[in-house]
Amino acid sequence: MALTNLDRDLLRRCLSHQPGAWNDFVDRFLGLIYHVVHHTAHLRSFPLKPEDTEDLAAEVLLQIVQNDYAVLRLFRSKSSLATYLTVVARRICVHELARRSAAREVQPPITGAPEVEEEDGAAVGLERLEEVEKLLGKLPSREREVVRLHYIEGRTYEEIATELNIPVNSIGPILSRARKKLRQDARTQSARPQGSTTRGQE
């Protein structure tokens, strides 16, 4: 199936950072990403909780926007955008599920420990996300500073703890809450009536 004019225009708008383009992208493809997540996990016999599905979908979105939409810039328009994104999302899911399986075997979760592995894996792309300023604006001042230092300035947990004079073990949960806000934004966009943000632009 060839690239549609609608998707060609959506790509152009995302790559040129036009306002609202990322929201329209999420509106159009979040359902597909969730389907790929469920199907990939099913094929690998990997049980998913609802929060696991949300984490994986968020990871796919984050990697799509990594390095100024590098994944989208690699698209050569030789197939439909949906087909391309299906392949991309499946690859990301397979890698993430393998990583999680290995982590479960090597080290059981420790209550109260910072979510270093999960947060580091999710960090890629957040600094490029079009909605990052809106995300930061929704956080309390201390949490906002932690997110900015880690995702935008690339500071380590230890550096952040020293600069802000807070326990290092508190940083993982703060970043985890920020990711949940990102997922909530994506779900909110997905729950809007079809065409509520895009119909006037098609």
C-alpha positions, 0 to 999 in steps of 0.5 A, a space after each residue: 500500500 502506497 503512502 497516502 497524501 494524509 500521511 505524507 502531509 503528517 510526516 512533513 508537519 512532524 519533521 518541520 515541527 509544526 504546532 499540533 503535528 505530534 498530537 495528530 500523529 499520536 491520534 492517528 497511530 497510537 491504536 496501531 502501536 497498542 495493537 503491535 505491543 499486544 501482538 508482539 507480547 502474545 507471540 513471545 508468550 510475555 504476559 502484560 499488565 495494563 501498565 506494561 502495555 502503556 510503558 511499551 507504547 510510551 517507549 515506542 513513541 519516545 524512540 520515534 521522536 528520538 534525535 529529531 524524529 530520526 525514525 521518521 526521517 529514515 522512512 523512504 515512502 516505499 510502503 504505507 506509513 502504518 506498515 513502516 511503523 508496525 515494523 519499527 514498533 515491533 522491533 522496539 517491543 522485541 528489544 524491550 521485552 528481551 531486556 525486561 526478561 533478562 532483568 527479571 532473571 538477573 535481579 528481582 525488584 527491590 522496594 524503594 530502589 530508584 528505577 534506574 534501568 527503566 528510566 534510562 531506557 525511557 530517557 531516549 527521545 524525551 528531550 526531543 518530544 514536542 510536548 516537553 514544555 507542556 509536560 514540565 509545566 504540569 509538574 511541581 517546581 521541584 519535580 520539574 527541575 529534576 526532569 529538566 536536569 535529567 532529560 534535557 541536561 543529561 545529569 546523572 541521579 547523583 549529580 541531580 541529588 547533589 545539586 538539588 540536595 534531595 535523596 538520590 532514591 527519590 529521583 527515580 520515582 519523580 521521573 516515573 511520575 513524569 513518564 506517567 504524565 506523558 502516557 496520560 497525555 497520549 491516552 487523552 489524545 487517543 480518547 478524543 473523538 476522531 477528527 476533533 483535532 485533525 478534521 479541519 486540517 485534512 
